[in-house]
Amino acid sequence: MQRSAPRTRLTRILACAAVPVMLVVAGCSSDSGDSGGSGTTQGQGQGQDKTSASASATPSPSQSTKTVEPARFAKLPEVCKSISAKTTASLVPKAKTKNGTPAVSSDLTSRGGCSWNGLDDKGVKGSQYRWLDVSFYRYESDAALGSGQERAKENLAKELAKVQETPGAKKLKTVTATGIGDEAKTVTYQLRKTDEDFVYTSILVRTGNVLVLLSYNGAGYAGAETPSEKTITNGAGSAVKEAVAAVAAANK
């Protein structure tokens, strides 16, 4: 019985000795738990980092490719045929080239022009000189530059400014023209050239992504009367309407 006491005591000592070990393990477990907790936090941070990285990899609206409205018209008409032979014969009697003289263009799908001019000699009653020209400019839609319609609108303003700054122009007036294309401006003015008074009308029209620029002018020679502003403006108006209609017809 007495011998059992040492064994009992040894058991108790071992049991007590084991307590610090368990505490250490528990402490380690607790530490590992904290590490696990911080590990989880770190894991969440890494997840957030990945999310942030993923978000930063996704193009922002400003970085993504800008979409623009497609250009309305893909073609231009045959410029010298955009105004009927009947109209050109009426506006420019005795034209040197009845079918018009085409302007030089390196890309007829984007720009083109044509002109008619002639002197109608009426003998002792003098002579009437007339000049008619029309130009077309087509703009493509471009992500960096904007839609064809926007570009045509911007260039209409630029071309209008050029006409308004014509050197020597007198009695210059600019009015908004209605019933022609999407927007239009009419500029009338007078110029003194070759000792004669010339009357000018320029009409600038935007139809979709196409600009139509038409100019018509005239003068009386050898005592003939100077054409009236109304005569020149009405003639320009009839011609430009045909030119604008030709754009739509070419794209049917």
C-alpha positions in Angstrom: 0.0 0.0 0.0 2.9 2.3 0.9 4.5 1.5 -2.5 1.5 2.8 -4.3 2.0 6.2 -2.8 5.1 7.0 -4.8 3.3 5.8 -8.0 0.4 8.0 -7.1 2.7 10.9 -6.4 4.5 10.3 -9.7 1.3 10.2 -11.5 0.3 13.5 -10.0 3.7 15.1 -10.8 3.5 13.9 -14.4 -0.1 15.2 -14.6 1.0 18.6 -13.2 4.1 18.6 -15.4 1.8 18.1 -18.4 -0.3 21.2 -17.7 2.4 23.7 -18.9 2.8 21.7 -22.0 -0.9 21.8 -22.7 -0.9 25.5 -22.0 1.9 26.0 -24.4 0.1 23.9 -27.0 -3.1 25.9 -26.2 -1.1 29.1 -26.5 0.3 27.9 -29.8 -3.1 26.9 -30.9 -4.3 30.3 -29.9 -1.4 32.0 -31.7 -2.0 29.8 -34.7 -5.6 30.8 -34.4 -4.7 34.4 -34.4 -2.4 33.8 -37.2 -5.2 32.0 -38.9 -7.3 35.0 -38.2 -4.7 37.3 -39.6 -4.2 34.8 -42.3 -7.9 35.0 -43.1 -7.6 38.7 -43.0 -4.6 38.5 -45.2 -6.6 36.2 -47.4 -9.4 38.7 -47.6 -6.9 41.4 -48.4 -5.5 39.2 -51.1 -9.0 38.6 -52.4 -9.6 42.4 -52.3 -6.2 42.9 -54.1 -7.3 40.5 -56.7 -10.6 42.2 -57.0 -8.9 45.5 -57.3 -6.5 44.2 -59.8 -9.4 42.7 -61.7 -11.3 46.0 -61.6 -8.2 48.0 -62.7 -7.8 45.6 -65.5 -11.3 46.3 -66.8 -11.2 49.3 -69.1 -13.0 52.3 -67.6 -15.6 54.1 -69.8 -12.9 56.7 -70.8 -10.4 53.9 -71.6 -12.8 51.7 -73.5 -13.3 52.2 -77.2 -15.7 55.0 -77.9 -18.6 54.1 -80.0 -19.8 56.7 -82.5 -22.9 57.0 -84.7 -22.3 55.4 -88.1 -21.9 57.8 -91.1 -25.3 58.2 -92.9 -23.9 58.3 -96.4 -21.3 56.0 -97.9 -21.1 57.6 -101.4 -21.0 60.8 -103.2 -22.9 61.5 -106.5 -21.2 62.1 -109.8 -20.6 65.8 -109.1 -21.0 67.2 -112.6 -24.3 65.3 -112.9 -25.5 66.3 -109.5 -27.2 69.4 -111.0 -29.3 68.8 -114.1 -28.3 69.9 -117.5 -31.5 71.9 -117.8 -30.6 73.9 -114.6 -27.0 74.5 -115.5 -28.0 75.7 -119.0 -30.5 78.1 -117.4 -28.0 79.5 -114.8 -25.0 79.6 -117.1 -26.0 80.4 -120.7 -23.2 79.8 -123.2 -21.2 77.7 -120.7 -17.8 76.9 -122.0 -18.3 73.3 -121.0 -21.9 72.3 -120.9 -21.2 69.2 -118.9 -19.1 71.0 -116.4 -15.4 71.0 -115.6 -14.6 68.5 -112.8 -12.2 69.5 -110.0 -9.2 67.4 -109.4 -9.7 65.0 -106.5 -7.5 62.2 -105.2 -10.5 60.5 -103.6 -13.8 60.8 -105.3 -15.6 58.9 -102.5 -14.7 61.7 -100.0 -14.6 64.9 -102.1 -15.3 66.2 -105.5 -16.3 69.4 -107.3 -17.5 70.7 -110.7 -17.9 74.2 -112.2 -19.6 75.9 -115.1 -18.8 79.4 -116.5 -19.7 81.4 -119.5 -20.3 84.8 -121.1 -23.6 85.3 -122.8 -22.8 88.1 -125.4 -25.9 90.1 -126.3 -24.2 92.5 -128.6 -25.0 96.2 -128.1 -27.0 95.2 -125.0 -23.9 94.0 -123.3 -23.0 90.6 -121.9 -23.9 88.6 -118.9 -21.3 86.6 -117.2 -22.2 83.7 -114.9 -20.2 81.2 -112.8 -21.6 78.2 -110.9 -19.6 75.7 -108.9 -20.5 72.9 -106.4 -18.3 70.9 -104.1 -19.0 67.8 -102.0 -17.2 66.7 -98.8 -18.0 63.4 -97.1 -16.9 62.5 -93.6 -16.5 59.1 -92.1 -17.3 58.3 -88.5 -14.1 58.0 -86.4 -13.8 57.0 -82.7 -11.2 59.7 -82.2 -12.7 62.4 -84.3 -16.4 61.8 -83.8 -19.3 60.7 -86.0 -19.4 61.7 -89.7 -22.4 63.9 -88.9 -20.5 65.7 -86.1 -17.5 66.2 -88.3 -19.6 67.6 -91.2 -21.2 70.0 -88.7 -17.9 71.2 -87.5 -16.6 71.7 -91.0 -19.7 73.6 -92.0 -18.9 76.2 -89.4 -15.3 76.4 -90.7 -16.3 76.8 -94.3 -18.9 79.4 -93.4 -16.2 81.4 -91.6 -14.1 81.3 -94.7 -16.9 82.6 -96.9 -17.7 85.3 -94.4 -14.0 86.4 -94.5 -13.9 86.9 -98.2 -11.5 89.7 -98.9 -13.2 92.8 -100.3 -16.7 91.5 -99.8 -19.3 94.2 -99.4 -22.9 94.1 -98.2 -22.3 90.7 -96.8 -25.3 89.0 -95.2 -25.7 85.5 -93.7 -29.1 83.9 -93.1 -30.2 80.5 -92.2 -31.7 78.6 -95.1 -34.7 76.4 -94.4 -36.0 73.3 -96.2 -32.5 72.2 -97.4 -30.7 69.3 -95.8 -30.2 69.1 -92.0 -28.9 72.6 -91.8 -27.9 75.3 -94.2 -26.6 78.8 -94.4 -26.9 81.4 -97.2 -24.3 84.1 -97.6 -24.7 87.0 -100.1 -22.2 89.7 -100.9 -20.8 91.8 -103.7 -17.3 92.1 -105.1 -15.7 94.6 -107.4 -13.6 92.7 -110.0 -12.3 93.6 -113.5 -14.0 97.0 -113.1 -17.4 95.3 -112.8 -19.7 94.6 -109.8 -20.2 90.9 -109.2 -23.1 89.6 -107.1 -22.4 86.4 -105.1 -24.5 83.8 -103.3 -22.9 80.9 -101.4 -25.1 78.2 -99.9 -23.6 75.8 -97.5 -25.6 72.7 -96.6 -25.1 69.7 -94.4 -27.0 66.6 -95.2 -26.0 63.9 -92.8 -22.2 63.4 -93.0 -21.9 65.3 -96.3 -21.3 69.0 -96.9 -22.6 70.6 -100.1 -21.0 73.9 -100.9 -22.4 75.8 -103.8 -21.5 79.2 -105.2 -23.2 81.2 -107.9 -22.2 84.6 -109.1 -22.6 87.0 -112.0 -21.9 90.4 -113.5 -23.0 92.5 -116.4 -20.4 93.6 -119.0 -20.3 96.3 -121.6 -23.1 98.3 -120.2 -25.3 95.3 -119.3 -27.1 95.5 -115.9 -25.7 93.9 -112.9 -27.8 90.8 -111.9 -30.0 91.4 -108.9 -29.2 89.6 -105.6 -32.6 87.9 -105.8 -31.8 86.5 -109.3 -28.5 85.1 -108.1 -29.8 83.7 -104.8 -32.9 82.1 -106.4 -30.6 80.4 -109.0 -28.2 79.2 -106.3 -31.1 77.8 -104.3 -32.6 75.8 -107.1 -29.2 74.3 -108.0 -28.2 73.4 -104.4 -31.5 71.6 -103.8 -30.7 69.3 -106.8 -27.2 68.7 -105.4 -28.5 67.7 -102.0 -31.1 65.4 -103.5 -28.3 63.8 -105.6 -26.5 62.7 -102.4 -29.6 60.8 -101.2 -30.1 59.3 -104.6 -26.5 58.1 -104.8 -27.0 56.1 -101.6 -30.2 54.3 -102.3 
